[in-house]
Amino acid sequence: MLDYASSVSLSTQLCHPETLHTAWRKVRANKGGPGSDGVTIQKFEANLTKHLRQLSREIAEERYYPLPVQKFTMKKANGSTRELSVLALKDRIVQRAVCDLISPIYEAKFLECSFGYRPNRGVPHAIAQVNAIRAEGYEWVVHADIENFFDRMDTHLLMRFLRASLKEPPIIRLIQMWLDMGGILQPPKLPTWSMHIENTVHHLGEGVEQVINQILHRTPNHYGHYNDYQDTAIEDEWAIEEPEVATHATPLAHTGKEMLTNLGRDGLLLLLANAKRLWKPLATKQLLIVAPLVLAALAAPTVGSIVKERMNRPRKIGIIQGSPLSPLLANIYLHPFDKAMHRAGIRMIRYADDLLLLCRSEGRAKHALQHAQKQLATLKLELNPKKTQIADVNTGIEFLGHIFDADGCYQPIPEPRTKVLQNQVQRALKTGAVQVKRSGQHVAQQGKNVAAHIGQRLKNRKTAA
């Protein structure tokens, strides 16, 4: 089923310091601030070799756990807001490395209609393709975008696609952890030892649910670290027509005591994996004593209610925006949609969640819209009704910052730039008028001077005669 062949597995390549170093250079080039652990690019680079080797060992020994993300809201130009997340620097490096390793697998499968977040493909290529299809007589378009795409992606469905197309269990486990939003511990903000413990108990209370969520998705015989998922029988690697994998958690086959034991084990592993980052004042020996006590005291009265709540709660949807891996996961998720539209013979240009369907008539455009809505529904997605329109391209349509109309295709000048140009033109005209007036005065004066000079010479000649 896989298209790549290598003597060394991708999981092994991921642990190589060279792979992580390449990913580090890309992360550094993108700049960005620190994550929840407060580690900056400068601080990480100060001891780069040591940090990359430590990260390599954590991945190889399955001791790597992502840290919590920091979220912030960004305001768009149209006044709406968009939530972005900042990962810890070490998590951005590992995600970048994973993305670099698996991207070639999926790039070989993605269709030509997809242009967003792909190497050597972008807005200019998408615009050129629209013009080429339009030249073939496709003058009716459906312009739409997917409503709240990143927030509505079904992570269980996404993991099903990944398990069917990527036979690398360690990498699958990493992606599952990232989709679960990472680790359960947050860095302490208070300096004293006693307050460290109090603060940790508070954050563990927020994170126990995530650990239980991890346990509920494991088979009874394996509780180590996001163990291998059972392969589902999927012939087509992105098949969405088949019955979906069960969405509810499997009933637990072990007792509450065993669960609590496993919960304490996993929590302790998380503590030890991030000990140096999170609790510098605490030695490893102290952690071994404190961690089980904290976990046991906290988990015992709450584990039953949390498990019950988790069993009855709808599954989590959506992926974070702003991570190195999110764009690739988005294209993987929409690949079945691309294939369905291609099989139906519909000419489509898709840039992430923004899409343009080109048709030969209004009737075919309506049919294409209905087919797109039907196919997106299988992915638990829908189009934004306020941003969906059917139009004759000659009347004007905007797509990816370009205007298509009867005159062709052009990129409109932004309003602030228009005002600047208007002021420049007015200033140039005013300056030019002054220059012309002055030039005319200068020529007239020169003419008077020449005439006076000639007259004086003629007068001198008459006098001499």
C-alpha positions as CSV (number, residue, x, y, z in Angstrom):
1,M,0.0,0.0,0.0
2,L,2.9,2.4,0.7
3,D,4.7,4.0,-2.1
4,Y,8.1,4.5,-0.4
5,A,10.8,1.9,0.0
6,S,13.7,2.4,2.3
7,S,16.2,0.2,4.1
8,V,15.8,2.4,7.2
9,S,12.4,3.0,8.6
10,L,11.1,6.6,9.0
11,S,10.9,6.0,12.8
12,T,14.6,5.2,12.9
13,Q,15.5,8.2,10.7
14,L,13.5,10.4,13.0
15,C,15.8,9.6,15.9
16,H,18.9,10.6,13.9
17,P,20.5,13.8,15.2
18,E,21.0,14.9,11.6
19,T,17.2,14.7,11.0
20,L,16.5,16.8,14.0
21,H,19.2,19.2,13.2
22,T,17.7,19.8,9.7
23,A,14.3,20.4,11.3
24,W,15.9,22.7,13.9
25,R,17.3,24.9,11.1
26,K,13.9,25.3,9.6
27,V,12.3,26.1,12.9
28,R,14.9,28.7,13.6
29,A,14.4,30.3,10.2
30,N,10.7,30.7,11.0
31,K,11.7,32.4,14.3
32,G,8.7,32.4,16.6
33,G,8.5,32.8,20.4
34,P,8.9,30.4,23.2
35,G,6.2,27.9,24.2
36,S,4.8,26.9,27.5
37,D,8.3,25.9,28.8
38,G,9.7,29.4,28.2
39,V,12.6,28.0,26.1
40,T,13.6,30.5,23.4
41,I,15.5,29.9,20.2
42,Q,18.6,31.6,21.6
43,K,18.5,29.5,24.8
44,F,18.0,26.3,22.9
45,E,20.8,27.1,20.4
46,A,23.3,27.9,23.2
47,N,23.6,24.2,23.9
48,L,22.2,22.8,20.6
49,T,24.1,19.5,20.4
50,K,23.1,18.5,23.9
51,H,19.5,19.4,23.4
52,L,19.1,17.6,20.1
53,R,20.8,14.4,21.4
54,Q,18.5,14.4,24.5
55,L,15.5,14.9,22.2
56,S,16.8,12.0,20.0
57,R,17.1,9.7,23.0
58,E,13.6,10.6,24.3
59,I,12.1,9.7,20.9
60,A,14.1,6.5,20.6
61,E,13.2,5.4,24.1
62,E,9.6,6.5,23.8
63,R,10.0,9.0,26.6
64,Y,9.0,11.9,24.5
65,Y,5.8,13.7,25.5
66,P,4.7,17.0,24.1
67,L,4.2,20.0,26.4
68,P,0.9,21.9,26.6
69,V,0.4,24.6,23.9
70,Q,0.0,28.3,24.4
71,K,-3.0,29.8,22.6
72,F,-3.7,33.3,21.5
73,T,-6.2,35.1,19.3
74,M,-5.2,36.9,16.1
75,K,-7.4,39.5,14.5
76,K,-7.9,39.2,10.7
77,A,-8.1,42.1,8.3
78,N,-11.9,41.6,7.9
79,G,-12.4,42.1,11.7
80,S,-12.9,38.4,12.5
81,T,-10.6,36.5,14.8
82,R,-8.5,33.3,14.5
83,E,-7.1,31.2,17.3
84,L,-3.5,30.2,16.9
85,S,-1.3,27.9,19.1
86,V,2.4,28.2,19.9
87,L,4.1,24.8,20.6
88,A,7.1,24.4,22.8
89,L,10.3,24.7,20.7
90,K,11.2,21.0,21.1
91,D,7.7,20.0,19.9
92,R,8.1,22.3,16.8
93,I,11.4,20.6,16.0
94,V,10.0,17.0,16.3
95,Q,6.8,18.0,14.3
96,R,8.9,19.6,11.6
97,A,11.1,16.5,11.4
98,V,8.0,14.2,11.1
99,C,6.5,16.4,8.5
100,D,9.7,16.3,6.4
101,L,9.8,12.5,6.6
102,I,6.2,11.7,5.7
103,S,5.5,14.6,3.2
104,P,7.0,12.8,0.2
105,I,4.7,9.8,0.8
106,Y,1.6,12.0,0.6
107,E,2.9,14.4,-2.1
108,A,3.1,11.4,-4.4
109,K,-0.6,10.8,-3.8
110,F,-2.1,14.3,-3.7
111,L,-3.9,15.5,-6.8
112,E,-3.1,18.4,-9.1
113,C,-6.2,20.3,-8.0
114,S,-4.6,21.0,-4.5
115,F,-2.3,24.0,-4.2
116,G,-2.2,25.1,-0.6
117,Y,0.6,24.2,1.8
118,R,2.5,22.2,-0.8
119,P,6.1,22.5,-2.0
120,N,6.6,24.4,-5.3
121,R,2.9,25.1,-5.5
122,G,1.2,28.3,-4.4
123,V,-1.2,31.1,-5.3
124,P,0.5,32.0,-8.6
125,H,0.2,28.3,-9.8
126,A,-3.5,28.1,-8.7
127,I,-4.3,31.4,-10.5
128,A,-2.6,30.1,-13.7
129,Q,-4.6,26.9,-13.5
130,V,-7.9,28.9,-13.2
131,N,-7.0,30.9,-16.3
132,A,-6.1,27.7,-18.2
133,I,-9.4,26.0,-17.3
134,R,-11.4,29.1,-18.1
135,A,-9.8,29.3,-21.5
136,E,-11.4,25.9,-22.3
137,G,-14.8,27.4,-22.0
138,Y,-15.5,27.0,-18.3
139,E,-17.2,30.3,-17.5
140,W,-19.5,29.4,-14.6
141,V,-17.9,29.0,-11.1
142,V,-18.8,28.0,-7.6
143,H,-16.7,29.9,-5.1
144,A,-16.9,28.6,-1.5
145,D,-14.9,27.8,1.5
146,I,-15.2,25.2,4.2
147,E,-16.7,26.5,7.4
148,N,-14.4,26.4,10.4
149,F,-12.3,23.7,8.7
150,F,-9.5,23.3,11.2
151,D,-11.9,23.4,14.2
152,R,-14.2,20.7,12.6
153,M,-11.7,18.2,11.4
154,D,-12.6,14.8,13.0
155,T,-9.4,13.6,14.6
156,H,-10.6,9.9,14.7
157,L,-11.3,10.0,11.0
158,L,-7.9,11.6,10.4
159,M,-6.1,8.9,12.4
160,R,-8.0,6.3,10.4
161,F,-6.6,7.8,7.2
162,L,-3.1,7.9,8.6
163,R,-3.2,4.3,9.9
164,A,-4.3,3.1,6.5
165,S,-1.6,5.0,4.6
166,L,1.4,5.1,7.0
167,K,2.8,1.9,8.4
168,E,5.0,3.5,11.0
169,P,3.5,2.9,14.4
170,P,5.9,5.1,16.4
171,I,5.1,8.1,14.1
172,I,1.4,7.3,14.3
173,R,1.7,7.4,18.1
174,L,3.4,10.8,18.0
175,I,0.8,12.3,15.8
176,Q,-1.9,10.9,18.1
177,M,-0.3,12.6,21.0
178,W,-0.1,15.9,19.2
179,L,-3.8,15.6,18.3
180,D,-4.6,15.0,21.9
181,M,-2.9,18.4,22.6
182,G,0.2,17.0,24.2
183,G,1.5,16.6,27.8
184,I,-0.4,17.0,31.1
185,L,2.1,19.1,33.0
186,Q,2.6,22.8,32.8
187,P,5.7,24.6,34.0
188,P,5.4,25.9,37.5
189,K,5.3,29.7,37.9
190,L,6.1,29.9,41.6
191,P,9.6,29.7,43.1
192,T,9.3,27.8,46.4
193,W,9.4,24.0,46.7
194,S,6.1,23.8,48.5
195,M,4.4,26.0,46.0
196,H,5.8,23.8,43.2
197,I,4.0,20.8,44.7
198,E,0.8,22.8,45.1
199,N,1.0,24.2,41.6
200,T,1.7,20.8,40.2
201,V,-1.3,19.3,41.9
202,H,-3.5,22.0,40.3
203,H,-2.2,21.4,36.8
204,L,-2.3,17.6,37.2
205,G,-6.0,18.1,38.1
206,E,-6.5,19.7,34.7
207,G,-4.4,17.0,33.0
208,V,-5.6,13.7,34.6
209,E,-8.4,13.6,32.1
210,Q,-5.9,13.5,29.2
211,V,-4.0,10.6,30.8
212,I,-7.2,8.7,31.2
213,N,-8.1,9.5,27.6
214,Q,-4.8,7.9,26.6
215,I,-5.5,4.8,28.7
216,L,-9.0,4.4,27.3
217,H,-7.7,4.1,23.8
218,R,-5.2,1.3,24.6
219,T,-5.7,-2.4,24.5
220,P,-5.7,-4.1,28.0
221,N,-2.3,-5.7,27.5
222,H,-0.4,-2.6,26.6
223,Y,-0.2,0.5,28.6
224,G,3.4,1.7,27.9
225,H,3.3,4.7,25.5
226,Y,0.5,5.1,22.9
227,N,0.9,1.5,21.7
228,D,0.2,0.3,18.2
229,Y,-3.3,0.7,16.9
230,Q,-4.9,-2.3,15.3
231,D,-5.0,-2.0,11.6
232,T,-8.5,-1.6,10.1
233,A,-9.4,-3.4,6.9
234,I,-9.3,-0.5,4.4
235,E,-8.5,-1.4,0.9
236,D,-8.5,2.2,-0.4
237,E,-6.2,4.2,2.0
238,W,-8.5,7.1,2.2
239,A,-11.8,5.3,1.8
240,I,-14.7,7.2,3.4
241,E,-17.6,5.2,2.0
242,E,-17.0,2.3,4.4
243,P,-18.5,2.2,7.9
244,E,-16.6,4.4,10.3
245,V,-14.6,3.0,13.1
246,A,-16.5,2.9,16.4
247,T,-16.6,6.3,18.0
248,H,-17.3,5.2,21.6
249,A,-14.6,4.0,24.0
250,T,-14.3,0.2,24.4
251,P,-15.5,-1.0,27.8
252,L,-12.6,-1.5,30.2
253,A,-11.4,-5.0,30.6
254,H,-9.5,-4.3,33.8
255,T,-10.3,-3.2,37.3
256,G,-10.2,0.3,38.7
257,K,-7.2,-0.6,40.7
258,E,-5.2,-1.6,37.6
259,M,-6.3,1.6,35.9
260,L,-5.1,3.6,38.9
261,T,-1.8,1.8,38.8
262,N,-1.3,2.4,35.1
263,L,-2.4,6.0,35.6
264,G,0.3,6.5,38.2
265,R,2.9,4.8,36.0
266,D,2.1,7.0,33.0
267,G,2.0,10.2,35.1
268,L,5.4,9.3,36.7
269,L,6.9,8.7,33.2
270,L,5.6,12.2,32.2
271,L,7.1,13.7,35.3
272,L,10.5,12.1,34.7
273,A,10.5,12.8,31.0
274,N,10.1,16.6,31.6
275,A,11.8,16.8,35.0
276,K,14.7,19.0,34.0
277,R,12.4,21.5,32.2
278,L,9.6,21.6,34.7
279,W,11.1,21.2,38.2
280,K,14.6,22.3,38.2
281,P,14.7,22.6,42.1
282,L,13.6,19.0,42.4
283,A,16.0,16.1,42.1
284,T,15.1,12.9,40.4
285,K,15.1,11.0,43.7
286,Q,12.6,13.5,45.2
287,L,10.4,13.1,42.1
288,L,10.3,9.4,42.6
289,I,8.9,9.9,46.0
290,V,6.7,12.9,45.4
291,A,5.1,12.0,42.0
292,P,3.3,8.8,43.0
293,L,2.0,10.4,46.1
294,V,0.6,13.4,44.3
295,L,-0.9,11.2,41.5
296,A,-2.5,8.8,44.0
297,A,-3.9,11.5,46.2
298,L,-5.4,13.3,43.3
299,A,-6.5,10.5,41.1
300,A,-8.2,8.2,43.7
301,P,-11.3,10.4,44.4
302,T,-11.7,11.7,40.8
303,V,-10.8,8.8,38.5
304,G,-14.3,7.2,38.6
305,S,-16.2,10.4,37.8
306,I,-13.7,11.4,35.0
307,V,-13.9,8.0,33.4
308,K,-17.7,8.1,33.5
309,E,-17.8,11.5,32.0
310,R,-15.2,10.6,29.3
311,M,-17.2,7.5,28.3
312,N,-20.3,9.6,27.7
313,R,-18.7,12.7,26.1
314,P,-18.6,13.3,22.3
315,R,-15.2,12.7,20.9
316,K,-12.8,15.6,20.4
317,I,-12.7,17.3,17.0
318,G,-10.4,19.9,15.4
319,I,-6.7,20.4,15.2
320,I,-4.6,23.3,16.3
321,Q,-3.4,25.9,13.8
322,G,0.1,27.2,13.8
323,S,2.0,23.9,14.1
324,P,4.4,22.6,11.5
325,L,2.4,19.5,10.9
326,S,-1.1,21.0,10.7
327,P,-1.0,22.0,6.9
328,L,0.0,18.5,5.9
329,L,-2.7,16.9,8.0
330,A,-5.2,19.3,6.5
331,N,-4.4,18.1,3.0
332,I,-4.4,14.5,4.0
333,Y,-7.9,15.0,5.5
334,L,-9.3,16.6,2.3
335,H,-7.6,14.2,-0.1
336,P,-10.7,11.9,-0.2
337,F,-12.8,15.0,-1.2
338,D,-10.3,15.8,-4.0
339,K,-10.5,12.3,-5.3
340,A,-14.4,12.3,-5.2
341,M,-14.5,15.6,-7.1
342,H,-12.0,14.3,-9.7
343,R,-13.9,11.1,-10.2
344,A,-17.1,13.1,-10.8
345,G,-15.3,15.0,-13.6
346,I,-15.6,18.4,-11.8
347,R,-12.8,20.9,-12.5
348,M,-11.7,22.2,-9.1
349,I,-9.0,24.4,-7.7
350,R,-8.5,24.0,-4.0
351,Y,-6.2,26.1,-1.8
352,A,-6.5,24.7,1.7
353,D,-10.2,25.3,2.7
354,D,-10.9,27.8,-0.2
355,L,-12.1,26.2,-3.4
356,L,-13.3,27.1,-6.9
357,L,-15.4,24.8,-9.0
358,L,-15.4,25.7,-12.8
359,C,-18.2,24.5,-15.0
360,R,-19.6,25.1,-18.5
361,S,-23.1,26.1,-17.5
362,E,-25.1,27.4,-14.5
363,G,-26.9,24.1,-14.3
364,R,-23.7,22.1,-14.0
365,A,-22.4,24.6,-11.4
366,K,-25.4,23.9,-9.3
367,H,-24.9,20.1,-9.7
368,A,-21.2,20.6,-8.7
369,L,-22.1,22.5,-5.6
370,Q,-24.5,19.8,-4.5
371,H,-21.9,17.1,-5.1
372,A,-19.3,19.0,-3.1
373,Q,-21.7,19.4,-0.2
374,K,-22.5,15.7,-0.2
375,Q,-18.8,14.7,-0.3
376,L,-17.8,17.1,2.5
377,A,-20.6,15.7,4.6
378,T,-18.9,12.3,4.6
379,L,-15.9,14.1,6.2
380,K,-18.2,15.8,8.7
381,L,-17.6,19.2,7.1
382,E,-19.8,21.7,5.4
383,L,-19.5,24.9,3.2
384,N,-19.9,28.3,4.7
385,P,-23.3,29.5,3.3
386,K,-22.3,33.2,3.6
387,K,-19.2,32.6,1.4
388,T,-20.7,30.3,-1.2
389,Q,-21.8,31.7,-4.5
390,I,-22.5,30.6,-8.1
391,A,-21.7,33.2,-10.7
392,D,-20.7,33.8,-14.3
393,V,-17.0,34.5,-14.1
394,N,-17.4,37.4,-16.6
395,T,-19.5,39.3,-14.0
396,G,-16.5,39.3,-11.6
397,I,-15.4,36.8,-9.0
398,E,-12.6,37.1,-6.4
399,F,-10.4,34.1,-5.6
400,L,-7.1,34.1,-3.7
401,G,-6.8,37.8,-3.8
402,H,-7.3,38.1,-7.6
403,I,-10.3,39.4,-9.6
404,F,-11.6,37.4,-12.6
405,D,-14.0,39.1,-15.0
406,A,-14.7,39.8,-18.7
407,D,-11.4,41.7,-19.0
408,G,-9.4,38.7,-17.7
409,C,-7.5,38.4,-14.4
410,Y,-5.9,41.0,-12.3
411,Q,-4.8,41.7,-8.7
412,P,-6.6,44.6,-7.1
413,I,-4.6,47.3,-5.4
414,P,-5.3,47.4,-1.7
415,E,-7.2,50.5,-0.5
416,P,-4.4,52.0,1.6
417,R,-2.1,51.6,-1.4
418,T,-4.7,53.2,-3.7
419,K,-4.8,56.3,-1.5
420,V,-1.0,56.6,-1.6
421,L,-1.0,56.4,-5.3
422,Q,-3.8,59.0,-5.6
423,N,-1.8,61.4,-3.5
424,Q,1.3,60.7,-5.6
425,V,-0.6,61.4,-8.8
426,Q,-2.1,64.6,-7.4
427,R,1.3,65.8,-6.2
428,A,2.9,64.9,-9.5
429,L,0.2,66.8,-11.5
430,K,0.6,69.8,-9.2
431,T,4.3,69.8,-9.4
432,G,4.2,69.2,-13.2
433,A,1.9,72.2,-13.7
434,V,4.2,74.5,-11.8
435,Q,7.2,73.2,-13.8
436,V,5.4,73.8,-17.1
437,K,4.5,77.4,-16.0
438,R,8.0,78.1,-14.9
439,S,9.4,76.6,-18.1
440,G,7.0,78.8,-20.2
441,Q,8.1,81.8,-18.3
442,H,11.7,80.9,-18.8
443,V,11.2,80.4,-22.6
444,A,9.4,83.7,-22.9
445,Q,12.1,85.5,-21.1
446,Q,14.7,83.8,-23.2
447,G,12.8,84.8,-26.3
448,K,12.7,88.4,-25.1
449,N,16.4,88.4,-24.4
450,V,17.2,87.0,-27.9
451,A,15.0,89.5,-29.5
452,A,16.5,92.4,-27.6
453,H,20.0,91.0,-28.4
454,I,19.2,90.9,-32.2
455,G,17.6,94.3,-32.1
456,Q,20.7,95.7,-30.4
457,R,22.9,94.2,-33.1
458,L,20.8,95.6,-35.9
459,K,20.8,99.0,-34.3
460,N,24.6,98.9,-34.0
461,R,25.0,98.0,-37.7
462,K,22.8,101.0,-38.8
463,T,24.8,103.3,-36.6
464,A,28.0,102.0,-38.1
465,A,26.8,102.5,-41.7
